[in-house]
Amino acid sequence: MVPLLCKFVPSMTIGNKDLVYLLVSTIDASQLCSLNCQLFLQEFQLFGKQKVSTILENSLEWETFEQFSLWQLIGAEFSQSTREIETFLIPVLKMLDPNVHREALSGILFLLKDSEPTPLMIQEFLKLSDAFGRFVIAVFHNWSKPKKSQLLNSLNELFSRYIEDVSSNLVNIRSSLKHVELWSKLQNRDSLWQDPTLQSKLNKLRLLNMMEDDEQTEHPNVAVKKQKT
């Protein structure tokens, strides 16, 4: 019934959060599998591109199986659609509490497995707090083998921007370095860390961070003014 509704009355059904909730709250495993197959085959759209973030925000309070079903369906509809995923996922990332929203974190891990790492996506994950810990590393690890070149290019592009404008990106630099240190510790055999360009940029970021720390220690009043601007 849902595929037919989405095909013939799309303006009322595609991206309708009430319909999506009704679906995931009553669906069984067989129906979920059938809908996933149809979405993978692009036989209909359930979410569209405009309202996914709103649906995901509302879903954070749903039951575990309801959220599990939702992420399965989103993954099926947006399989390998990196730009669409980037658009709706970034606003949701900012709402997540790693100690509360475990279903969403698991859903994101599997959603991103086949997507492409982009500088913007990487930046948003590196801005997450330390509390996200291994979640951030797991996302990057998913990308580090099948999409190593894209991951390296995106990291180098992002870090180059940080190096060019340290004062505006100091908070992001420090957050990135914390995640990178944990990443390299947990995955120290990854060939990613042998890349000379990435190592050069990371060394520059570490040095710039240390210089900023020294400046704040020697001139605390200047540092306070810089942070306010």
JOHU-V690182 format. One record per residue. RES is the residue in one letter. PHI is phi in whole degrees, -180 to 180 (NA if undefined). PSI is psi in whole degrees, -180 to 180 (none if undefined). Layout:
# JOHU-V690182
RES;PHI;PSI
RES;PHI;PSI
This chain:
# JOHU-V690182
M;NA;-45
V;-60;-48
P;-57;-39
L;-66;-43
L;-61;-43
C;-68;-29
K;-77;-43
F;-99;-22
V;-133;61
P;-62;-33
S;-65;-25
M;-99;-15
T;-118;-40
I;-68;124
G;77;12
N;-81;111
K;-65;-32
D;-70;-40
L;-66;-42
V;-62;-43
Y;-65;-43
L;-59;-40
L;-65;-53
V;-72;-20
S;-85;-10
T;-124;-6
I;-73;151
D;-114;177
A;-62;-39
S;-65;-43
Q;-67;-39
L;-61;-45
C;-61;-43
S;-63;-45
L;-66;-40
N;-58;-44
C;-62;-44
Q;-66;-37
L;-70;-41
F;-59;-38
L;-83;2
Q;59;38
E;-80;-21
F;-161;168
Q;-113;136
L;-104;-35
F;-106;-36
G;70;-163
K;-112;-7
Q;-98;-29
K;-121;14
V;-65;-41
S;-60;-41
T;-65;-42
I;-64;-43
L;-65;-39
E;-61;-46
N;-65;-33
S;-71;-15
L;-62;-18
E;-101;0
W;-77;168
E;-68;160
T;-58;-49
F;-66;-33
E;-64;-44
Q;-67;-41
F;-57;-47
S;-63;-42
L;-59;-49
W;-65;-34
Q;-62;-47
L;-67;-40
I;-63;-43
G;-62;-36
A;-69;-42
E;-73;-36
F;-108;26
S;-53;119
Q;65;16
S;-95;76
T;-58;-45
R;-66;-40
E;-66;-43
I;-61;-44
E;-58;-42
T;-64;-45
F;-91;-19
L;-83;-37
I;-59;-45
P;-61;-33
V;-71;-38
L;-54;-37
K;-71;-12
M;-98;-9
L;-84;140
D;-110;118
P;-63;-19
N;-92;-7
V;-118;-45
H;-97;58
R;-68;-35
E;-62;-42
A;-66;-41
L;-62;-43
S;-64;-41
G;-62;-41
I;-65;-42
L;-55;-48
F;-77;-31
L;-63;-40
L;-85;-7
K;-58;-37
D;-106;5
S;-86;173
E;-98;135
P;-73;128
T;-119;157
P;-55;-40
L;-67;-44
M;-63;-45
I;-62;-42
Q;-58;-43
E;-67;-36
F;-71;-38
L;-72;-17
K;-84;-12
L;-65;153
S;-69;166
D;-57;-26
A;-62;-21
F;-77;-21
G;39;-116
R;-66;-20
F;-60;-49
V;-61;-43
I;-66;-38
A;-63;-38
V;-61;-48
F;-67;-37
H;-63;-36
N;-57;-34
W;-89;-22
S;-70;-23
K;-94;-63
P;-72;-24
K;-129;42
K;-60;-45
S;-65;-42
Q;-65;-39
L;-64;-45
L;-61;-46
N;-61;-42
S;-69;-41
L;-62;-46
N;-65;-38
E;-65;-45
L;-64;-48
F;-67;-30
S;-64;-41
R;-64;-40
Y;-64;-42
I;-65;-35
E;-72;-25
D;-142;76
V;-66;-45
S;-60;-36
S;-80;-19
N;-118;16
L;-60;-43
V;-62;-43
N;-66;-38
I;-62;-47
R;-67;-40
S;-65;-42
S;-62;-43
L;-64;-37
K;-63;-45
H;-68;-40
V;-64;-40
E;-63;-42
L;-67;-41
W;-59;-49
S;-67;-30
K;-71;-43
L;-79;-29
Q;-126;51
N;-70;-13
R;-94;-1
D;-65;132
S;-64;-15
L;-55;-38
W;-77;-3
Q;-93;-4
D;-72;120
P;-66;-34
T;-66;-45
L;-64;-44
Q;-62;-39
S;-63;-44
K;-68;-40
L;-64;-40
N;-64;-38
K;-66;-42
L;-64;-41
R;-62;-43
L;-65;-46
L;-62;-38
N;-64;-43
M;-64;-40
M;-64;-39
E;-66;-39
D;-62;-43
D;-64;-41
E;-65;-41
Q;-66;-34
T;-70;-42
E;-80;-33
H;-133;72
P;-60;-35
N;-67;-38
V;-66;-42
A;-62;-40
V;-63;-43
K;-62;-40
K;-65;-38
Q;-69;-31
K;-77;-26
T;-80;none
